[in-house]
Amino acid sequence: MAPEAPEGATRDTLLDGRVVLWQPRRGHRAGTDAVLLAAAAGLRPGEALVDVGAGTGAVGLMAASGVPDVRVVLIERDPALAALAVRNLAENAMSGRGMSVCANVLAGPPMAPGGADVVATNPPYFEPGDAPVSPDPARAAAHVLGGGGLAAWIDACARLLRRRGRLALIQRADKLPACLAALAPGFGAIRVTPVHPRADADATRVVITAIKEARTPASVAPAFVLHGPDGGFTERAERAHREGAWA
């Protein structure tokens, strides 16, 4: 018997059906950005991951899929989305190893600092005044940063990480300079992967990984191209969507 649907939500699947995700029918919904971020997080057995700005938990759940003995914390400021994240943890047999925390990371630490091996985050793509705000409140909240902007968001993520912990984030390509400026004080081994919709198109996203307190120089990875000439996913993009693979 199918589980009863929460009002206004749909029951979807990710990673070829391995992850179940309840998410709002309208507003921000998990897609390729979440898939790429989860794959880039590279969660290892026994590690603890914090998904900051988790929505209903897509990134954290995909990152943890098939990885033994991991712990996942999903931090989301919208109470309705955080409640769906609780349900998603249960649906994916993660309740005993995960929790959903309803909190705004820009308002102060929502949990003890320094406990995460990995932080994965998809910060809202716009700062106030960058672009017209969606009339849908949930979509607007997901897409527009609050006080302190991107630098404050990344600083909050850094506080959650242990020394030498790993950060993975995805952002709009035009926000790359702001990301690098925010990462510079506390991170090294910064690696930027441009994400292109097609091989002949400019990048629209960047996936960035970095290590807290590392001194390794920054690098730029080969481009991640999503679609081939026929409009379908490239082999690499297909593997990311089906297997959660990054490389």
Helices and strands as residue ranges (DSSP letters): E 9-14, E 19-24, H 32-41, E 48-52, H 58-64, E 71-76, H 79-91, G 95-97, E 98-102, G 105-107, E 116-121, H 137-143, H 149-160, E 161-172, G 173-175, H 176-183, E 187-198, E 205-212, E 219-220, E 224-227, H 235-243
